[in-house]
């Protein structure tokens, strides 16, 4: 299936590793020109070099999109490089170790909200200005199944639930500008250096039990399995899909 992404321009936040890296890789493979952004220059450039070696048109910008200034800078860098912005993937997130409601600190609440919700708000606000002027575009928020059901981190669950609501609101509001907005909600995803990789090394027996008890397919998901769905949602093949948050979790989630 031709996703018709050749020549499109995309910005993927948090794209030096894990899910963001996989998304950038798939979009580039489909012929899109991609702006990578992350806080760490070394990992970002390593990813960019690998993609350029495959013939992809890649630019990078080192910035923290969990700040409003950093988010605007990321979008502006993509537009400066490519002259337009067709696709925005808001991938930055994470719980940051914040726990239950009665133990999470004020600082943890602020940090988790900025990373998971406000980064998407700030990037999207600037991107919408560009997309509206050019006649349309596509935005995908990387959410979580814990935006739909209980998790042990109150700030993370709250932020991701807010992102689910934001996805629907933006989709309805921006349809008149021909901007589609969707979410993808991964379950537990394993990749080197990620949170599940660290937990597996720290307590392999506990993680093995979780896999047996909670993951119906008996394994973690892979970043590429999220990336393929994101690429489809960014394409014309999904032109009538907007306002949806699609679980990609191998049946891990228990919400209807």
C-alpha positions as CSV (number, residue, x, y, z in Angstrom):
1,X,0.0,0.0,0.0
2,X,1.4,3.4,-1.0
3,X,0.9,5.8,1.9
4,X,1.5,8.7,-0.4
5,X,3.9,10.3,2.1
6,X,6.7,11.0,-0.4
7,X,7.7,14.6,-0.3
8,X,5.6,15.4,2.8
9,X,7.4,17.1,5.7
10,X,7.2,15.9,9.3
11,X,8.3,16.9,12.8
12,X,8.7,14.1,15.3
13,X,9.4,15.1,18.9
14,X,11.5,12.9,21.1
15,X,12.9,11.2,18.1
16,X,16.4,10.1,19.2
17,X,15.3,6.8,20.6
18,X,12.4,4.4,21.2
19,X,9.0,5.1,19.7
20,X,9.9,8.5,18.4
21,X,12.9,7.1,16.6
22,X,10.9,4.3,15.1
23,X,8.2,6.8,13.9
24,X,10.8,9.0,12.2
25,X,12.4,5.9,10.6
26,X,9.1,4.7,9.1
27,X,8.1,8.2,7.9
28,X,11.5,8.6,6.2
29,X,11.3,5.2,4.7
30,X,8.0,6.2,3.1
31,X,9.7,9.2,1.6
32,X,8.8,12.0,4.0
33,X,11.4,14.7,4.9
34,X,11.7,14.5,8.7
35,X,12.9,17.0,11.4
36,X,14.1,15.1,14.5
37,X,14.2,16.8,17.8
38,X,15.3,15.8,21.3
39,X,17.2,17.2,24.3
40,X,20.4,15.2,23.8
41,X,22.5,16.2,20.9
42,X,24.7,13.0,20.7
43,X,21.8,10.5,20.4
44,X,19.9,12.8,18.1
45,X,22.8,13.1,15.7
46,X,23.4,9.3,15.8
47,X,19.9,8.7,14.7
48,X,20.0,11.3,12.1
49,X,23.3,9.9,10.6
50,X,21.8,6.5,10.4
51,X,18.7,7.7,8.6
52,X,20.7,9.9,6.2
53,X,22.8,6.9,5.3
54,X,19.7,5.3,4.0
55,X,19.0,8.3,1.7
56,X,16.5,10.1,3.9
57,X,16.2,13.9,4.0
58,X,16.7,14.6,7.7
59,X,17.3,17.8,9.8
60,X,17.7,18.0,13.6
61,X,17.2,20.5,16.3
62,X,18.2,20.1,19.9
63,X,15.4,21.6,22.1
64,X,13.2,20.7,25.0
65,X,9.6,20.8,23.9
66,X,8.4,20.5,27.5
67,X,8.9,24.3,27.5
68,X,6.8,26.6,25.4
69,X,9.9,28.3,23.9
70,X,11.4,24.9,23.0
71,X,8.2,23.7,21.4
72,X,8.0,26.8,19.2
73,X,11.6,26.4,18.3
74,X,11.2,22.8,17.2
75,X,8.3,23.7,14.9
76,X,10.1,26.7,13.5
77,X,13.2,24.7,12.8
78,X,11.2,22.2,10.7
79,X,9.4,25.0,8.8
80,X,12.7,26.8,8.2
81,X,14.3,23.6,6.8
82,X,11.4,22.4,4.6
83,X,9.3,25.5,3.9
84,X,6.1,23.9,5.3
85,X,4.9,21.3,7.8
86,X,2.5,18.6,6.8
87,X,2.8,16.2,9.8
88,X,3.4,16.8,13.5
89,X,3.9,13.8,15.8
90,X,3.9,14.7,19.5
91,X,5.8,11.9,21.0
92,X,7.5,13.3,24.1
93,X,6.2,11.9,27.4
94,X,6.9,9.7,30.4
95,X,5.9,9.4,34.0
96,X,9.2,10.6,35.5
97,X,8.8,8.3,38.5
98,X,5.7,10.2,39.8
99,X,3.5,8.0,41.8
100,X,0.1,7.9,43.5
101,X,-2.0,11.0,44.2
102,X,-1.0,11.3,47.8
103,X,2.7,10.9,47.2
104,X,3.3,12.9,44.0
105,X,4.9,16.2,44.6
106,X,3.9,19.6,43.1
107,X,7.1,19.5,41.1
108,X,6.3,16.1,39.7
109,X,2.8,17.1,38.8
110,X,4.2,20.1,36.8
111,X,6.9,18.1,35.1
112,X,4.7,15.3,34.0
113,X,1.9,17.6,32.8
114,X,4.5,19.7,30.8
115,X,6.0,16.6,29.2
116,X,2.9,14.7,28.3
117,X,0.2,17.3,27.8
118,X,1.6,20.8,27.5
119,X,4.4,19.8,25.1
120,X,1.6,18.6,22.7
121,X,-0.3,21.8,23.2
122,X,2.6,24.1,22.6
123,X,3.9,22.3,19.5
124,X,0.4,22.0,18.1
125,X,-0.4,25.7,18.6
126,X,2.6,26.7,16.5
127,X,2.1,23.9,14.0
128,X,-1.6,24.8,13.5
129,X,-0.6,28.4,12.5
130,X,1.5,26.9,9.8
131,X,-0.9,24.2,8.7
132,X,-3.9,26.6,8.6
133,X,-2.0,29.0,6.3
134,X,-0.9,26.2,3.9
135,X,-4.4,24.6,3.7
136,X,-4.2,21.5,6.0
137,X,-2.1,19.0,7.8
138,X,-2.1,16.1,10.2
139,X,-1.2,15.9,13.9
140,X,-0.8,12.7,15.9
141,X,-0.4,12.6,19.7
142,X,1.4,9.6,21.2
143,X,-0.8,8.8,24.2
144,X,-1.0,5.7,26.3
145,X,-3.6,3.1,27.3
146,X,-3.4,4.8,30.7
147,X,-5.2,7.8,29.2
148,X,-8.2,5.5,29.2
149,X,-7.9,3.5,32.4
150,X,-6.1,3.3,35.8
151,X,-2.4,3.5,36.3
152,X,-0.3,3.8,39.4
153,X,0.9,7.3,38.5
154,X,-1.8,9.9,39.1
155,X,0.0,12.7,37.2
156,X,0.7,10.5,34.2
157,X,-2.8,9.1,34.0
158,X,-4.3,12.6,34.4
159,X,-2.0,14.1,31.7
160,X,-2.7,11.2,29.2
161,X,-6.5,11.4,29.9
162,X,-6.2,15.1,29.1
163,X,-4.4,14.3,25.9
164,X,-7.2,12.0,24.9
165,X,-9.7,14.9,25.4
166,X,-7.5,17.3,23.6
167,X,-7.3,15.0,20.6
168,X,-11.1,15.0,20.2
169,X,-11.4,18.8,20.8
170,X,-8.7,19.7,18.3
171,X,-10.1,17.3,15.7
172,X,-13.5,18.9,15.8
173,X,-12.3,22.4,16.0
174,X,-9.7,22.2,13.3
175,X,-11.6,20.2,10.7
176,X,-12.7,23.4,9.0
177,X,-9.0,24.0,8.3
178,X,-8.5,20.5,6.9
179,X,-6.3,19.5,9.8
180,X,-6.8,16.0,11.1
181,X,-5.9,15.1,14.7
182,X,-5.6,11.6,16.1
183,X,-4.0,9.8,19.0
184,X,-2.2,6.5,19.3
185,X,-2.2,4.8,22.7
186,X,0.6,2.3,23.1
187,X,0.7,-0.4,25.8
188,X,3.9,-1.5,27.3
189,X,6.7,-1.1,24.8
190,X,10.2,-2.6,25.1
191,X,13.3,-0.9,23.7
192,X,17.0,-0.5,24.8
193,X,17.3,2.2,27.5
194,X,13.5,2.5,27.9
195,X,11.6,2.2,31.2
196,X,10.7,-1.4,30.7
197,X,14.3,-2.3,29.7
198,X,15.5,-0.8,33.0
199,X,12.8,-2.5,35.0
200,X,13.6,-5.8,33.4
201,X,17.3,-5.5,34.4
202,X,16.4,-4.4,37.9
203,X,13.8,-7.1,38.7
204,X,13.5,-9.7,35.9
205,X,11.2,-12.0,37.9
206,X,8.7,-9.2,38.5
207,X,8.6,-8.2,34.9
208,X,8.3,-11.8,33.7
209,X,5.2,-12.2,36.0
210,X,3.7,-9.0,34.5
211,X,4.2,-10.4,31.0
212,X,2.5,-13.7,32.0
213,X,-0.4,-12.0,33.8
214,X,-1.0,-8.8,31.9
215,X,0.1,-9.2,28.3
216,X,-2.2,-11.5,26.3
217,X,0.4,-12.2,23.6
218,X,3.1,-13.0,26.1
219,X,5.5,-10.3,25.1
220,X,6.0,-6.6,25.1
221,X,5.2,-4.4,22.0
222,X,8.0,-3.1,19.8
223,X,8.4,0.6,18.8
224,X,8.0,-0.3,15.1
225,X,4.5,-1.7,15.8
226,X,3.5,1.8,17.0
227,X,5.3,3.5,14.2
228,X,3.5,1.6,11.5
229,X,0.1,2.7,12.8
230,X,1.3,6.3,13.2
231,X,2.5,6.3,9.5
232,X,-0.9,5.1,8.4
233,X,-2.8,7.8,10.4
234,X,-0.5,10.4,8.8
235,X,-1.4,9.2,5.3
236,X,-4.2,9.9,2.9
237,X,-5.3,6.3,3.4
238,X,-6.6,7.5,6.8
239,X,-8.1,10.7,5.4
240,X,-11.5,10.1,7.1
241,X,-10.0,9.2,10.5
242,X,-9.9,12.2,12.9
243,X,-10.6,12.6,16.6
244,X,-9.8,9.0,17.3
245,X,-7.4,7.6,20.0
246,X,-6.4,4.2,18.8
247,X,-5.0,1.6,21.3
248,X,-2.0,-0.3,19.9
249,X,-1.3,-2.6,22.8
250,X,-1.7,-6.3,21.9
251,X,-4.9,-6.4,24.0
252,X,-3.1,-5.2,27.2
253,X,-5.7,-2.6,27.9
254,X,-8.9,-3.6,29.7
255,X,-11.1,-0.6,28.8
256,X,-14.0,-1.1,26.4
